[in-house]
Amino acid sequence: MSELTRAIQETAQKLLQNKEVELVVGFAEGSLPLRNTPCFVRQPEEAQRLVWGYGCENNLANYLRQRPEKVAVVAKGCDSRSIVELIKENQIDRNKLVVIGVPCRGMIDRKKVTRLLAGKELLEAEIRDGQVVLKGKEFSESVPLEQLLHDTCLTCQHPNPVLFDIMMGEPVPVKEADSFVDVANFEVKAPAEKRAYLIQELSRCIRCYACRQACPMCFCEECFVDCSMPQWLSKSSLNVQDNVFFQAVRALHLAGRCVDCGACDRACPMGIDLRTLTRKMVKDVQELFGYTAGVSLDQKPPLAAPINTTSPATFNQDGR
Amino acid sequence: MLLNKGQLTDWLNQLMQAYQVFAPIKEGDYFCFKQINSGDQATLNYTNSKVPPKEVLFPRSEKLFCYRCENDGVQLTEQIDESKKIIVGLRPCDAKSFLLLDGVFKSDKYHDPYYLTRRNNTVLVGLGCNQPASTCFCTSLGGGPFATEGLDLLLVDIGDRYVVEVLTDRGRELLAGMELPAADQEAKETARRVKEGAALSTQVNLEGLKSKLDVIFYDPIWDLIHEKCLGCAACTYTCPTCHCFDIVDEAEGNEGCRIRNWDACMFPLFTLHGSGHNPRPTGKERFRQRVMHKFKYFVDNFNAIACVGCGRCIINCPVNLDIREVLAEIQGSEVRSDKQ
């Protein structure tokens, strides 16, 4: 990890020094144990702030839309896949982006750590030889790293960036094909059971929209939940059905675009399982269209409207 | 007085006969304040709740009144919640937040009957913090792990018993019929040691912060400090002192209700005018507003900082934008004149 950190710092410094980019978006040390935090570097000497670690869980593609300046971004596999989709959706200008690819060994899920420590507070953590040493007041526990990784990382098929200009370090081995066991388990449930599960999970939703804001692909200028004319769903949280409706539309809107980076799930302060819905979409799109979001710049998104731009007569004036 | 932990369930069951009792209960991996219908649901072995108990007095969504349009006019029914409530096991920082919210909902110009009726009918039983979290910084804001301000009773956990500090007559009434023994010398001594041991690891320097904020509205610091903020409301919705709201009518056919919902300065919609103009068009202005409201405007209006140092915004921020670091950065910034 320290080698990757050094490589990222040197690359960022060079890019800024040579004025190849005006900004580098990466990660810095966070203020909490096992946490890194998005970091924006504009001066070569500030590149020292950049780090790489098991807490670089945020999807940095979120910060790249409609940037006026030339930007370099530190991208792990999932970030790079979001970048691919955003380029296809004209949200990122490829010519103004330098992708510093970083092979990813997975990120640590702090919720799993919290669950494991069952009330004890984590004050310090150390990672060595595949073990995470968790330390707090009067305790120290060693846990295999694999046990603490995010579920998204455990099924990830693209730990190595799919799109990059400069690659840091050696590629990491890719795991066996994703079997979507979790989604299959959800699929076999009776409709009433599925409904009950979603209602139970989403009854905790406080409508803070952290899921929406953390998602690189949620960039509508006006989100349907904010629209008041017409009002698609109630603004109040009195009715849990509306929380379900919000997430159902969000998941459907992300079908064929979601790279299963887990950013929504990680952002939710209430620990709601949002991934079951988004993963169901990922699986359906793979099965129905043979499409995996974000793996290729050339492959057309399956759910993009098949508009023939050379024959405007396809639509009449009313847009029908 | 002394309350055996084994007596807690019975006491809560007894209180439930006359009050709605709200207590921390475990929900998934977190604790939340919910109305309990049996004393054994309460779990007082927690560090801090995910969402503060402010939602008991200021719900996420509440009906203000309902209406029905009829041939000869409109029928209105006001929805004021007059039930008697107790919040058990809230932390001293959360109790302090109610004192701050009081200023907002009870001013010279306006008394908010919805909040104030609940407030007046709610008794607060606090629980001191034997082990404050590393993200807690209440002492920097004039509070403390065993501060009693705003509470009616304070429970001090001394192992198998609580030392109950009676702070108001309303608090004393809750113990009627319990015939609790007075705290003996040993219990008092243990309580003293527990209090001394509850040291906070974080201090935030607030000295001179207000006078800095008074003059840095146009400072370039805001261009950078907000950059990683996603613009979600995880911080404000889990903050015990944030109190902004939006009011909407939800109607179907001839009838509906006027509903007050939590809103957040972090959303672009919060300040969007009907004209389409938005005076806080980007994350920069919105983030500045959040900091300014807590540490400057609230001080101007109520002579108090609208932060109690509970640390929830630090724990819940999806990008680890830590308010302690933000304040430190502001403190270190060069003071400029308030001119563009």
Interface residues (C-beta under 8 A of the other chain):
Chain A: G30 S31 L32 R35 N36 T37 P38 C39 F40 N58 N62 Y63 K111 T114 R115 G119 E121 L123 K137 R204 I206 R207 C208 Y209 A210 R212 Q213 A214 D226 S234 K235 S236 S237 L238 A263 R266 A267 P269 M270 G271
Chain B: E27 G28 D29 Y30 N45 Y46 T47 K50 V51 R60 S61 K63 Q131 A133 S134 T135 L224 E227 K228 L230 G231 C232 A233 A234 T236 Y237 T238 D246 V248 E250 I259 N261 W262 A264 F267 L269 I314 I315 N316 P318 V319 N320 L321 D322 R324 E325
